Each structure stands twice: as C-alpha cells, then as structure tokens.
Amino acid sequence: MKKIVVLGGGYGGVTTSKHLAKLFKKDKDVEIQLIDRNPYHTLLTELHEVAANRAPEDSVKIELKKIFQGQKVDVVLDSIDNIDFNAKQLHSANNTYKYDYLVIGTGCKPTFFGIPGAEEHSLTLWSYEDAVRLKDQVRRMFSEAAKETNAAKRKKMLSFIVVGAGFTGVELIGELAEFRDELCKEFFIDPSEVKLTVADMAPKILPILPDKLIEKAAKRLQKMNVDIVTSAKITGVKPSSVVLGDKELEADTIVWTAGVEGSELVGKLDVKQEGRKRIVTNDKLQSVDHENVYIVGDNIFYIPEGETRPVPQMVENAEQAAPIVAHNIHADVHNKPKKSYKPGFHGTMVCIGSRYGVANVGMPNKMFMVSGFLAMFFKHMINMYYLFTVCGFNKVWTYMMHEFFHVNNRRSFVGGHFSKRSPNFWLVPLRIFVGYKWLEEGLDKLPKIFKDPNNIFLIPASTKAGDAVSAASEAAGAVTQTVDAQSAASAVESASTAVTALPVPDFIKSIVNWSMDIFFYTSDGGYTALATVFQFFMVFAEIGIGICLILGLFTAVSSAVTVGLGVMIWSSSMASTEMLWYMTAGVALIGGSGSMFGLDYYVLPWLKKQWKKIPLVRRWYLYTD
C-alpha cells in the first residue's frame, strides 16, 4: 500500500488531489489523504468581495468533503506542527500521519518586513476569518462615527489605510470605495468625510502590470476618491496611524497587504529555502533535499530554464504545477518517466470595484491589454472555469448568483440589469392564462384525433400533395385542408379564409422539409404512422403543459417547452403572429413563476433533496445548494 499525503487545502493542494484521484482511480493499493486545518477550501482571490460586503461570507468557502465526495481522497481535519522527513511522518498535537509521498501546499501568510507595530496594529486579508473581521471593523467604524461628536475622533474613525498597492491592496481599496457609498447612506454620513488611502513603498501601484494599465488603474482609483501614496518610506505602524518617515497618516483602520512569506510550518522545516520561506525544487517540483516530497503552489521556489526569476506566487502557478506533481508521483509509483515543469502563464487581472478592471492577458509570447467591461468579463470567466474544475455546476451556479443575479446597489460588472427581481406573484395571472390557453387548445383537438386518427392537421401537407402553406386543396378547392390555427398554425378554416405565416429563412425551411420527408411523409405524399403518433403527442403535450402551468407544477420546464414548441411550429412555416405571444410569455414564466400559489413551492424542495441523494449527482455536482 502506497500512501500519498497532500498537506494544505489551498489552490495547489485541492487541484493536485483532484488529479491524483483521477490518475490513481483504479489503483486499489494507493491511498490519498488531504490534510488541512480548515474543513473548507478558501477562494483567497475573492476575499476582498466579502471584506467589502459585495458577496456573502460563505461564497468564498467550499467544503473539502464536498469537493472530494465520491472520489479517492480522504479529507482529514488537523493542524500539522512538524514533519519528520527521515521517518516519513507528519506530526500534529494529537496524531501522527505516515506517508510514502508528500505534497506540501501550505501556502503563505502575510509578512511585515520587521516594521515596528505592523503586525500588532494592522488587520490582514489572507483568510476567511480576516475578511469577516475586516468587514465587521469597517461597519463598526461607520456606526460609531455616526454618533461621535468629537471631530478629531470622528475623522480617524472614517479614515481607512491599506498598506500595499499590489493586487490584494488595490482590489480591496476599490471594493471599500463602493462599500463606503453604501455605508454613508445607511449611517447618514457625508461621503466627503470618509478618507480612503492606499500606500506603498514602491514608486507605482501594481508594478508588474504595463504602465498603460497602471495609469488606467490609478485614474479609476482617483475617480473613486481614493488617495494614492507611492514611494512611501513606511517606518512604523501605531494603533491609529501609519508612520511615513517624518509624517503620519491617521486612521483607526489599517490593513496590511504589503507582502507574503511561506507559512509558519514551512519556515521551520529542515529543507533548502530561498526568497521568503519558499522551498527550492528541481524541474520535477521535488524538494532538492527529498525526492519523495513535492511542492505545489506558493511554496515553490523554482526558476524555469531561460528565466531569471522564480515562478510567481499566483493561482495559475498552482493550477499548472498541480498536474505535473500528480503525474510525477503516478509515474514514480508505476516506474514511468516524469515530466518537467514548464509553466506558461496567461497574464494577470485586477478588479477595481465591481464594475471595472484591468488585465494583461494572452499567450506567454503575446499579451493583450484590456480594461473595463472586457477585463471583468475575463476575470469572471476564469473564476468560473476554476470553480467548475473544483466543484462543477454546483459552485458555478452559486458564483453566478452572487456575482450577477443576487447583487445589491448594482455592484456587478453588468450593473443591476440582471439583478432586478420582481415578486413572483405578479406572474401568477399570466401563468394561469397561458396554461388555460394551452389547455383549451388541447381539449379542442382531443375529440378530432380520436374521431379520425388519420386526419393529420398539425403537420403541413407534403409538397407532393399540394401547397400546404396556402392550404388550398388539390381538387380545385373542393376539399379544405384544415390546419391548426389554435396552436398558431398558418392554415385555413375554409378555402376563402387564410392566415399568413411568420417568415422562415430558406435554409431552415430546407432542413425542416428534409427531416419531415424522412419521418412524416410517404413516397406518394401521404403521412406515415409516425405522423399520427406525433400528432397524438402534440395534443397531449398541450393539455399537459396547460395543467402544469395552471397548477404551478414544473413551471420552468413547461414554460421552456412552450418556447420550444413555438420555435418548432415557426420553423415548419405554420406559426401565425399569435405564436410570438406564446413564446414571449413562455420566456417570462421560466424564472420561478410556480413558486407563488403553485405546487412548485412544495414539490421542488422535496425533489431537490431526493436528487441530491443520487450518487452520480453528488459525484458530478449536478445540483444547487
């Protein structure tokens, strides 16, 4: 039995465990264990959204057991204090874990560069707890300031300083600028009283971006009334101020985002380290001291061939390193060749508030600079791609809810256009009326199909039998071809009464005619048995849709079928303008119209519970929370 232990449930640890589970799926003699001090995976790149109240607190957490449900990964909740590389053991306060292969992905923690008072007097943003603590602090300051009569105290309460103008600092200050506007309305404070400052010792903000994007980011922050202090010699942090050389910036809330270093555990390990407590690896991402110990994510210190700097501490590095680590462990177990790590990064993105961003993205040898809406679009797409790889449809759906649909104060890159929600009871009359119309249509046709099943009136006649679109008879008008006007067909009740069908592009006509010739028409222009079956199905479908809409049962499906039937009838050149009304109403009713005065209110929650019990559904995350 081979035992692989992945230490750390961050981006690198989770992604590596996913790949290991896939590679060793059929290896019964291999055990995979993931150890983390938290029962959840934290989306560190989204913490600023929680800290500034844009996204709900639980949006940045994904339960580890949920991520690996049904997979060959045993999730263990524990805090490792020491690693004995010679004995191949990990030690916590109460337990010892043995391993044959170890993957270290414990991530980083904030570093304070030895600046006096920085660690003691500032908040950080490097964990879920940090984000919640910061949000509470900001709200508390506004609440207390609203009642404070001392001008000096009030000014410090309403001053907020973020030290560090890298990605985390800029994203946080941008979100705080939007949060400021919300809190000012809530606590009746003039926005001009609130002072937001981002300070950095570097000569410019976001130093790894091109100058053009830096300028755009700076302009955006200035437009949001954020003060930018660069080339600042930060010499100390006091309980209510940041010391910049011979002057001080006063604030009761100071957030430190100026840099990171390896986790506390990594710092005390007896392995070769460079930079800020990063473990030196070879090109296979093995520790240079222990070939059975692999490193992933921010803990890697590796300079790729042809480069002068080590791989950056960013999420994409973890995502690209994880499959290499998993492959090399699998290769070692099965005596196959290992792969070298050859990263190819696709750029960086920074959001400044919820509606604006800057990005330098593309291929490793060709980058493109984008800003505004397009940059935010790329950021959201990349986030959703990662979430899909981790927790499938379930987490992508949740992300879309809190980023696009369930947002307040238009804090989304699409504004509030998708977040305007009316109570569903306004749709009840429309739902019942559309249901009644469908039911009326079906019940009207029901006697006809039973009286003469061979009378096909829901499918246009073959062109071999005459002009079905004009509904004239072949025998010089002696026989009238009745086509279903009730289901929005373009037929006639008599030779003198005609309904004009909605136009259909020629290429769609040709496709529909081809399919009908195969399934519905005989060689002599008559109808096949399948046409009769289809007509029965259509009539019963109309009755079923009508009943479901009236009762408010499976309304989303019934409404979608309404739209689908409309498209089908239109494509067959049988849809009158009335069908446009059916289709439009169907679209309006898709979004939860059965949850008010309908059976969906009772049935769907029960079905949802039963659905989640199915192993395949849980394995592929095909459900919503």
Helices and strands as residue ranges (DSSP letters): E 2-7, H 11-23, E 30-36, E 40-42, G 44-46, H 47-51, G 57-60, E 61-63, H 64-67, E 74-77, E 80-84, E 89-92, E 96-98, E 101-104, E 108-110, H 118-121, E 123-124, H 128-145, H 151-157, E 159-163, H 167-187, G 191-193, E 195-199, H 211-223, E 226-229, E 234-238, E 241-244, E 247-250, E 253-256, E 260-262, H 264-267, E 273-274, E 278-280, E 293-295, G 297-299, E 300-301, H 315-333, E 347-351, E 357-363, E 366-371, H 373-400, I 401-405, G 424-427, H 428-451, H 506-519, H 529-551, H 555-571, H 578-589, G 593-595, H 600-612, H 615-619
